[in-house]
Amino acid sequence: MLKLVAIWSPPKPEDRDAFEAAYANVHAPLARALPNLASLDTILVSDGLEGAPAAVHRFAIMAWADQAAMERDAQTPEWTALRADAGQMIERFGVTLESSIGNDG
């Protein structure tokens, strides 16, 4: 499986509820609409290790059967909508989004 790991930085405390509403009601459904996506796992981070503050706010792990399946999705209107929404969330909430791609192993 090819996986994309997306890491969202924490929003400001006063924006947390609005960020979560936008993520749950808009962003995650856009990701799930990708026609070749095999799975989407999301993790809302609550704590850092050994009592440290969390360094990130949320992870998303998107999986495709292979690179070709992801590349097909990258050409769809659903992908364009997902990327546009990510940009809007970054601008609206002042968060960052880092992502990397790799294979199981």
DSSP file (Angstrom, degrees, kcal/mol; ACC not computed):
  #  RESIDUE AA STRUCTURE BP1 BP2  ACC     N-H-->O    O-->H-N    N-H-->O    O-->H-N    TCO  KAPPA ALPHA  PHI   PSI    X-CA   Y-CA   Z-CA
    1    1 A M              0   0    0      0, 0.0   103,-1.7     0, 0.0     2,-0.5   0.000 360.0 360.0 360.0 138.6    0.0    0.0    0.0
    2    2 A L  E     -AB  64 103A   0     62,-2.4    62,-2.6   101,-0.2     2,-0.4  -0.830 360.0-165.6 -92.0 133.7    1.1    3.5   -0.8
    3    3 A K  E     -AB  63 102A   0     99,-3.7    99,-2.7    -2,-0.5     2,-0.5  -0.962  18.1-158.5-128.0 141.4    0.4    5.9    2.1
    4    4 A L  E     -AB  62 101A   0     58,-2.6    58,-2.8    -2,-0.4     2,-0.6  -0.974  13.0-158.4-111.5 125.7    0.3    9.7    2.4
    5    5 A V  E     -AB  61 100A   0     95,-2.9    95,-1.8    -2,-0.5     2,-0.4  -0.931   7.0-167.5-107.5 121.2    0.8   11.0    6.0
    6    6 A A  E     -AB  60  99A   0     54,-3.0    54,-2.1    -2,-0.6     2,-0.5  -0.917   1.6-163.2-110.2 133.5   -0.5   14.5    6.6
    7    7 A I  E     -AB  59  98A   0     91,-3.3    91,-2.3    -2,-0.4     2,-0.4  -0.962   2.4-160.7-123.6 116.5    0.4   16.3    9.8
    8    8 A W  E     -AB  58  97A   0     50,-3.1    49,-2.9    -2,-0.5    50,-1.4  -0.791  15.4-132.8 -96.0 134.7   -1.6   19.4   10.9
    9    9 A S        -     0   0    0     87,-2.2    47,-0.2    -2,-0.4    46,-0.1  -0.407  40.9 -82.4 -76.8 162.1   -0.1   21.8   13.4
   10   10 A P        -     0   0    0      0, 0.0    -1,-0.1     0, 0.0     2,-0.1  -0.420  41.0-134.8 -67.0 136.1   -2.3   22.9   16.3
   11   11 A P        -     0   0    0      0, 0.0     5,-0.1     0, 0.0    83,-0.1  -0.406  42.9 -77.3 -76.0 166.8   -4.7   25.8   15.6
   12   12 A K    >>  -     0   0    0     81,-0.6     3,-2.2     1,-0.1     4,-0.8  -0.361  47.9-111.2 -59.4 146.2   -5.0   28.6   18.2
   13   13 A P  G >4 S+     0   0    0      0, 0.0     3,-0.8     0, 0.0     4,-0.4   0.856 119.2  54.0 -50.9 -38.1   -7.0   27.4   21.2
   14   14 A E  G 34 S+     0   0    0      1,-0.2     4,-0.2     2,-0.1     3,-0.1   0.672 111.3  46.3 -73.0 -14.5   -9.8   29.8   20.3
   15   15 A D  G <> S+     0   0    0     -3,-2.2     4,-3.0     1,-0.1    -1,-0.2   0.463  84.0  97.2-101.1  -4.0  -10.0   28.3   16.8
   16   16 A R  H <X S+     0   0    0     -3,-0.8     4,-2.7    -4,-0.8     5,-0.2   0.907  84.6  45.2 -56.3 -49.8   -9.9   24.6   17.8
   17   17 A D  H  > S+     0   0    0     -4,-0.4     4,-2.2     1,-0.2    -1,-0.2   0.909 115.6  47.0 -63.6 -41.6  -13.6   23.9   17.7
   18   18 A A  H  > S+     0   0    0     -4,-0.2     4,-2.4     2,-0.2    -1,-0.2   0.899 112.3  50.7 -67.0 -39.7  -14.1   25.7   14.4
   19   19 A F  H  X S+     0   0    0     -4,-3.0     4,-2.8     1,-0.2    -2,-0.2   0.946 111.2  48.1 -60.8 -47.7  -11.0   23.8   13.0
   20   20 A E  H  X S+     0   0    0     -4,-2.7     4,-2.8    -5,-0.2     5,-0.3   0.882 111.0  50.8 -63.0 -38.4  -12.4   20.5   14.1
   21   21 A A  H  X S+     0   0    0     -4,-2.2     4,-2.6    -5,-0.2     5,-0.3   0.929 112.9  46.0 -64.0 -44.5  -15.9   21.3   12.6
   22   22 A A  H  X>S+     0   0    0     -4,-2.4     5,-2.2     2,-0.2     4,-1.7   0.897 115.0  47.8 -64.6 -39.9  -14.3   22.2    9.3
   23   23 A Y  I  <>S+     0   0    0     -4,-2.8     5,-3.1     3,-0.2    -2,-0.2   0.946 118.3  38.9 -65.9 -48.6  -12.1   19.1    9.3
   24   24 A A  I  <5S+     0   0    0     -4,-2.8    -2,-0.2    -5,-0.2    -1,-0.2   0.867 124.6  36.5 -71.7 -37.7  -14.9   16.7   10.3
   25   25 A N  I  <5S+     0   0    0     -4,-2.6    -1,-0.2    -5,-0.3    -3,-0.2   0.684 135.6   8.2 -94.1 -19.2  -17.7   18.2    8.1
   26   26 A V  I  X5S+     0   0    0     -4,-1.7     4,-1.9    -5,-0.3    -3,-0.2   0.679 123.4  45.3-124.6 -59.1  -15.8   19.3    5.0
   27   27 A H  I  ><S+     0   0    0     -5,-2.2     4,-2.1     1,-0.2     5,-0.2   0.945 113.6  44.5 -66.1 -52.8  -12.1   18.2    4.8
   28   28 A A  H  ><S+     0   0    0     -5,-3.1     4,-2.6     1,-0.2    -1,-0.2   0.911 113.1  51.8 -60.8 -42.7  -12.3   14.6    5.8
   29   29 A P  H  > S+     0   0    0      0, 0.0     4,-1.0     0, 0.0    -1,-0.2   0.877 107.8  53.4 -61.0 -34.7  -15.4   13.9    3.6
   30   30 A L  H  < S+     0   0    0     -4,-1.9     3,-0.4     2,-0.2     4,-0.3   0.919 110.3  47.1 -63.6 -41.8  -13.6   15.5    0.6
   31   31 A A  H >< S+     0   0    0     -4,-2.1     3,-1.7     1,-0.2    -1,-0.2   0.925 109.2  53.3 -63.9 -44.2  -10.7   13.1    1.2
   32   32 A R  H 3< S+     0   0    0     -4,-2.6    -1,-0.2     1,-0.3    -2,-0.2   0.718  99.1  66.2 -65.1 -19.2  -13.1   10.1    1.5
   33   33 A A  T 3<  +     0   0    0     -4,-1.0    -1,-0.3    -3,-0.4    -2,-0.2   0.566  68.6 118.0 -79.9  -8.4  -14.6   11.0   -1.8
   34   34 A L    X   -     0   0    0     -3,-1.7     3,-1.1    -4,-0.3    39,-0.1  -0.431  66.0-138.5 -60.6 126.6  -11.4   10.3   -3.7
   35   35 A P  T 3  S+     0   0    0      0, 0.0    -1,-0.2     0, 0.0    -3,-0.0   0.753  95.5  37.7 -65.8 -26.2  -12.4    7.5   -6.1
   36   36 A N  T 3  S+     0   0    0     33,-0.2    29,-0.5    34,-0.1     2,-0.2   0.394  82.2 125.0-106.1   3.1   -9.3    5.3   -5.7
   37   37 A L    <   -     0   0    0     -3,-1.1    27,-0.2     1,-0.2     3,-0.1  -0.455  40.6-167.3 -66.9 127.2   -8.6    5.8   -2.0
   38   38 A A        -     0   0    0     25,-3.0     2,-0.3     1,-0.3    26,-0.2   0.852  66.1 -14.0 -83.4 -37.5   -8.4    2.5   -0.2
   39   39 A S  E     -C   63   0A   0     24,-1.4    24,-2.6     2,-0.0     2,-0.4  -0.992  48.3-154.4-162.0 158.4   -8.6    4.0    3.4
   40   40 A L  E     -C   62   0A   0     -2,-0.3     2,-0.4    22,-0.2    22,-0.2  -0.966  13.1-176.1-138.5 120.1   -8.4    7.1    5.5
   41   41 A D  E     -C   61   0A   0     20,-2.4    20,-3.2    -2,-0.4     2,-0.4  -0.959   6.7-167.0-114.0 135.4   -7.4    7.0    9.1
   42   42 A T  E     -C   60   0A   0     -2,-0.4     2,-0.4    18,-0.2    18,-0.2  -0.948   3.8-164.5-123.1 145.8   -7.4   10.2   11.2
   43   43 A I  E     -C   59   0A   0     16,-2.6    16,-2.4    -2,-0.4     2,-0.7  -0.987   9.3-155.1-131.9 121.5   -6.0   10.8   14.6
   44   44 A L  E     -C   58   0A   0     -2,-0.4     2,-0.3    14,-0.2    14,-0.2  -0.878  25.4-137.8 -92.8 116.7   -6.8   13.7   16.8
   45   45 A V        +     0   0    0     12,-2.4     3,-0.1    -2,-0.7     9,-0.1  -0.573  28.7 172.4 -81.4 134.3   -3.7   14.1   19.1
   46   46 A S        +     0   0    0      1,-0.3     2,-0.3    -2,-0.3     8,-0.3   0.738  60.0  12.2-109.8 -32.9   -4.5   14.9   22.7
   47   47 A D        -     0   0    0      6,-0.1    -1,-0.3     0, 0.0     2,-0.1  -0.964  62.7-123.1-145.4 157.1   -1.1   14.7   24.5
   48   48 A G    >   -     0   0    0      4,-2.0     3,-0.9    -2,-0.3     2,-0.2  -0.411  54.1 -73.0 -87.4 175.4    2.6   14.5   24.0
   49   49 A L  G >  S+     0   0    0      1,-0.2     3,-1.6     4,-0.2    -1,-0.1  -0.496 111.6   1.2 -73.4 137.1    4.8   11.7   25.3
   50   50 A E  G 3  S-     0   0    0      1,-0.3    -1,-0.2    -2,-0.2     0, 0.0   0.844 136.2 -50.1  54.8  40.8    5.5   11.7   29.1
   51   51 A G  G <  S+     0   0    0     -3,-0.9    -1,-0.3     1,-0.3    -2,-0.2   0.430 100.0 137.8  84.4  -0.5    3.4   14.8   29.8
   52   52 A A    <   -     0   0    0     -3,-1.6    -4,-2.0     1,-0.1    -1,-0.3  -0.404  63.8 -95.4 -72.1 154.1    4.9   17.0   27.1
   53   53 A P        -     0   0    0      0, 0.0    -4,-0.2     0, 0.0     2,-0.1  -0.393  49.9 -93.6 -66.0 150.0    2.5   19.2   25.1
   54   54 A A        -     0   0    0     -8,-0.3    -6,-0.2    -6,-0.2     3,-0.0  -0.434  27.0-154.4 -65.4 134.3    1.5   17.7   21.8
   55   55 A A  S    S+     0   0    0     -2,-0.1     2,-0.3    -8,-0.1    -1,-0.1   0.685  78.7  31.9 -82.8 -19.6    3.7   18.8   18.9
   56   56 A V        -     0   0    0    -47,-0.2   -47,-0.2     1,-0.1     3,-0.1  -0.851  63.2-148.5-132.5 167.3    1.0   18.3   16.4
   57   57 A H  S    S+     0   0    0    -49,-2.9   -12,-2.4     1,-0.4     2,-0.3   0.801  74.7   3.4-103.9 -41.9   -2.8   18.5   16.3
   58   58 A R  E     -AC   8  44A   0    -50,-1.4   -50,-3.1   -14,-0.2     2,-0.4  -1.000  51.8-156.9-153.1 143.9   -4.0   15.9   13.8
   59   59 A F  E     -AC   7  43A   0    -16,-2.4   -16,-2.6    -2,-0.3     2,-0.4  -0.917   6.5-167.6-115.5 147.5   -2.7   13.2   11.6
   60   60 A A  E     -AC   6  42A   0    -54,-2.1   -54,-3.0    -2,-0.4     2,-0.6  -0.997   3.2-164.1-131.0 133.8   -4.4   11.8    8.5
   61   61 A I  E     -AC   5  41A   0    -20,-3.2   -20,-2.4    -2,-0.4     2,-0.4  -0.949   8.4-171.8-120.9 110.8   -3.1    8.6    6.9
   62   62 A M  E     -AC   4  40A   0    -58,-2.8   -58,-2.6    -2,-0.6     2,-0.4  -0.840   6.0-163.0-102.9 136.8   -4.4    8.1    3.3
   63   63 A A  E     +AC   3  39A   0    -24,-2.6   -25,-3.0    -2,-0.4   -24,-1.4  -0.961  11.5 179.7-128.1 140.9   -3.8    4.8    1.6
   64   64 A W  E     -A    2   0A   0    -62,-2.6   -62,-2.4    -2,-0.4   -27,-0.1  -0.902  41.2-112.7-128.0 159.0   -4.0    3.6   -2.0
   65   65 A A  S    S-     0   0    0    -29,-0.5     2,-0.3    -2,-0.3    -1,-0.1   0.862  92.2 -26.4 -59.5 -36.3   -3.3    0.2   -3.6
   66   66 A D  S  > S-     0   0    0    -65,-0.1     4,-1.6   -64,-0.1     3,-0.3  -0.956  74.7 -79.8-165.4 177.6   -0.2    1.7   -5.3
   67   67 A Q  H  > S+     0   0    0     -2,-0.3     4,-2.7     1,-0.2     5,-0.2   0.871 123.0  57.6 -58.5 -39.9    1.4    4.8   -6.8
   68   68 A A  H  > S+     0   0    0      1,-0.2     4,-2.2     2,-0.2    -1,-0.2   0.887 103.9  52.0 -62.3 -38.8   -0.7    4.6   -9.9
   69   69 A A  H  > S+     0   0    0     -3,-0.3     4,-1.9     2,-0.2    -1,-0.2   0.911 111.3  46.9 -64.6 -41.8   -3.9    4.7   -7.9
   70   70 A M  H  X S+     0   0    0     -4,-1.6     4,-2.2     1,-0.2    -2,-0.2   0.918 110.8  52.3 -65.3 -41.9   -2.8    7.8   -6.1
   71   71 A E  H  < S+     0   0    0     -4,-2.7     4,-0.4     1,-0.2    -2,-0.2   0.862 107.0  52.7 -63.7 -35.2   -1.7    9.5   -9.4
   72   72 A R  H >< S+     0   0    0     -4,-2.2     3,-1.2     1,-0.2    -1,-0.2   0.921 109.9  48.8 -64.1 -42.2   -5.1    8.8  -10.9
   73   73 A D  H >< S+     0   0    0     -4,-1.9     3,-2.1     1,-0.3     6,-0.5   0.864 101.0  64.4 -63.9 -35.0   -6.8   10.5   -7.9
   74   74 A A  T 3< S+     0   0    0     -4,-2.2    -1,-0.3     1,-0.3    -2,-0.2   0.640 100.7  53.2 -64.5 -12.5   -4.4   13.4   -8.3
   75   75 A Q  T <  S+     0   0    0     -3,-1.2    -1,-0.3    -4,-0.4    -2,-0.2   0.332  93.0  98.2-100.9   5.4   -6.1   14.1  -11.7
   76   76 A T  S <> S-     0   0    0     -3,-2.1     4,-1.8     1,-0.1     3,-0.2  -0.539  80.4-121.9 -96.6 158.8   -9.6   14.2  -10.3
   77   77 A P  H  > S+     0   0    0      0, 0.0     4,-2.4     0, 0.0     5,-0.2   0.818 114.0  61.3 -62.2 -30.0  -11.9   17.1   -9.4
   78   78 A E  H  > S+     0   0    0      2,-0.2     4,-2.3     1,-0.2     5,-0.1   0.905 104.0  47.8 -63.7 -41.0  -12.1   15.5   -5.9
   79   79 A W  H  > S+     0   0    0     -6,-0.5     4,-2.7     2,-0.2     5,-0.2   0.916 110.8  51.5 -65.0 -43.5   -8.4   15.9   -5.5
   80   80 A T  H  X S+     0   0    0     -4,-1.8     4,-2.3     1,-0.2    -2,-0.2   0.914 111.4  47.6 -59.7 -43.3   -8.6   19.5   -6.6
   81   81 A A  H  X S+     0   0    0     -4,-2.4     4,-2.4     2,-0.2    -1,-0.2   0.896 111.4  50.6 -65.2 -41.0  -11.3   20.2   -4.1
   82   82 A L  H  X S+     0   0    0     -4,-2.3     4,-2.2     2,-0.2    -2,-0.2   0.928 112.1  46.5 -63.0 -46.3   -9.4   18.5   -1.3
   83   83 A R  H  X S+     0   0    0     -4,-2.7     4,-2.1     2,-0.2    -2,-0.2   0.895 112.3  50.7 -64.4 -41.0   -6.2   20.6   -2.0
   84   84 A A  H  X S+     0   0    0     -4,-2.3     4,-2.0    -5,-0.2    -1,-0.2   0.915 110.3  49.6 -63.3 -42.3   -8.2   23.8   -2.3
   85   85 A D  H  X S+     0   0    0     -4,-2.4     4,-2.5     2,-0.2    -2,-0.2   0.898 107.6  54.1 -64.8 -39.8   -9.9   23.1    1.0
   86   86 A A  H  X S+     0   0    0     -4,-2.2     4,-2.5     1,-0.2    -1,-0.2   0.927 108.7  49.9 -58.7 -43.7   -6.6   22.4    2.7
   87   87 A G  H  X S+     0   0    0     -4,-2.1     4,-2.3     1,-0.2    -1,-0.2   0.892 109.9  50.2 -61.4 -40.2   -5.4   25.8    1.5
   88   88 A Q  H  X S+     0   0    0     -4,-2.0     4,-3.0     2,-0.2     5,-0.2   0.893 110.7  49.4 -66.0 -39.5   -8.4   27.5    2.9
   89   89 A M  H  X S+     0   0    0     -4,-2.5     4,-2.7     2,-0.2     6,-0.5   0.909 110.1  51.2 -66.2 -41.0   -8.0   25.8    6.3
   90   90 A I  H  X S+     0   0    0     -4,-2.5     4,-1.4    -5,-0.2     5,-0.5   0.933 116.3  41.0 -60.0 -46.2   -4.3   26.8    6.4
   91   91 A E  H  < S+     0   0    0     -4,-2.3    -2,-0.2    -5,-0.2    -1,-0.2   0.931 117.9  45.8 -68.7 -46.0   -5.2   30.4    5.6
   92   92 A R  H  < S+     0   0    0     -4,-3.0    -2,-0.2     1,-0.2    -3,-0.2   0.892 125.8  28.0 -66.1 -41.6   -8.3   30.6    7.9
   93   93 A F  H  < S-     0   0    0     -4,-2.7   -81,-0.6    -5,-0.2    -1,-0.2   0.479  97.6-124.7-105.1  -3.5   -6.8   28.9   10.9
   94   94 A G     <  +     0   0    0     -4,-1.4     2,-0.2    -5,-0.3    -3,-0.2   0.812  63.0 139.7  65.6  29.4   -3.1   29.8   10.6
   95   95 A V        -     0   0    0     -6,-0.5     2,-0.3    -5,-0.5    -1,-0.2  -0.491  46.8-129.0 -97.0 169.8   -2.0   26.2   10.7
   96   96 A T        -     0   0    0     -2,-0.2   -87,-2.2    -3,-0.1     2,-0.4  -0.865  10.9-154.2-115.6 157.1    0.6   24.3    8.8
   97   97 A L  E     -B    8   0A   0     -2,-0.3     2,-0.4   -89,-0.2   -89,-0.2  -0.975  10.9-176.6-133.7 117.8    0.2   21.1    6.9
   98   98 A E  E     -B    7   0A   0    -91,-2.3   -91,-3.3    -2,-0.4     2,-0.3  -0.898   8.2-178.0-110.3 142.7    3.2   18.8    6.2
   99   99 A S  E     -B    6   0A   0     -2,-0.4     2,-0.3   -93,-0.2   -93,-0.2  -0.997  10.0-179.8-144.0 149.4    2.8   15.6    4.2
  100  100 A S  E     -B    5   0A   0    -95,-1.8   -95,-2.9    -2,-0.3     2,-0.4  -0.976  16.5-140.5-143.7 154.0    5.0   12.7    3.1
  101  101 A I  E     +B    4   0A   0     -2,-0.3     2,-0.3   -97,-0.2   -97,-0.2  -0.925  31.5 141.3-120.7 141.0    4.4    9.6    1.0
  102  102 A G  E     -B    3   0A   0    -99,-2.7   -99,-3.7    -2,-0.4     2,-0.3  -0.966  40.3-102.7-162.7 176.6    5.8    6.1    1.5
  103  103 A N  E     -B    2   0A   0     -2,-0.3  -101,-0.2  -101,-0.2   -37,-0.0  -0.729  44.3 -89.4-106.6 156.7    5.0    2.4    1.3
  104  104 A D              0   0    0   -103,-1.7    -1,-0.1    -2,-0.3  -101,-0.0  -0.280 360.0 360.0 -54.9 148.4    4.2   -0.1    4.0
  105  105 A G              0   0    0     -3,-0.1    -1,-0.2     0, 0.0    -2,-0.0   0.347 360.0 360.0 147.2 360.0    7.3   -1.7    5.4
